[in-house]
Amino acid sequence: MSPERPLTDSGTERQTEPDHPRLAKEVPATMPTPNRFWRMMTDPGFTSPA
């Protein structure tokens, strides 16, 4: 039982690590970056991409 737990733990860690960078790369593509959002709110002359 104990040898199986480290194997599953390491497996889940390896699966979650590559997923995080992918999600981080996909988020800016779908949602505007905080800088763009802040600029849209503060700069009235800034045109929104949407």
Secondary structure as a PSIPRED ss2 file (coil, helix, strand):
# PSIPRED VFORMAT (PSIPRED V4.0)

   1 M C   1.000  0.000  0.000
   2 S C   1.000  0.000  0.000
   3 P C   1.000  0.000  0.000
   4 E H   0.000  1.000  0.000
   5 R H   0.000  1.000  0.000
   6 P H   0.000  1.000  0.000
   7 L H   0.000  1.000  0.000
   8 T H   0.000  1.000  0.000
   9 D H   0.000  1.000  0.000
  10 S H   0.000  1.000  0.000
  11 G H   0.000  1.000  0.000
  12 T H   0.000  1.000  0.000
  13 E H   0.000  1.000  0.000
  14 R H   0.000  1.000  0.000
  15 Q H   0.000  1.000  0.000
  16 T H   0.000  1.000  0.000
  17 E H   0.000  1.000  0.000
  18 P H   0.000  1.000  0.000
  19 D H   0.000  1.000  0.000
  20 H H   0.000  1.000  0.000
  21 P H   0.000  1.000  0.000
  22 R H   0.000  1.000  0.000
  23 L H   0.000  1.000  0.000
  24 A H   0.000  1.000  0.000
  25 K H   0.000  1.000  0.000
  26 E H   0.000  1.000  0.000
  27 V H   0.000  1.000  0.000
  28 P H   0.000  1.000  0.000
  29 A H   0.000  1.000  0.000
  30 T H   0.000  1.000  0.000
  31 M C   1.000  0.000  0.000
  32 P C   1.000  0.000  0.000
  33 T C   1.000  0.000  0.000
  34 P H   0.000  1.000  0.000
  35 N H   0.000  1.000  0.000
  36 R H   0.000  1.000  0.000
  37 F H   0.000  1.000  0.000
  38 W H   0.000  1.000  0.000
  39 R H   0.000  1.000  0.000
  40 M H   0.000  1.000  0.000
  41 M H   0.000  1.000  0.000
  42 T H   0.000  1.000  0.000
  43 D C   1.000  0.000  0.000
  44 P C   1.000  0.000  0.000
  45 G C   1.000  0.000  0.000
  46 F C   1.000  0.000  0.000
  47 T C   1.000  0.000  0.000
  48 S C   1.000  0.000  0.000
  49 P C   1.000  0.000  0.000
  50 A C   1.000  0.000  0.000
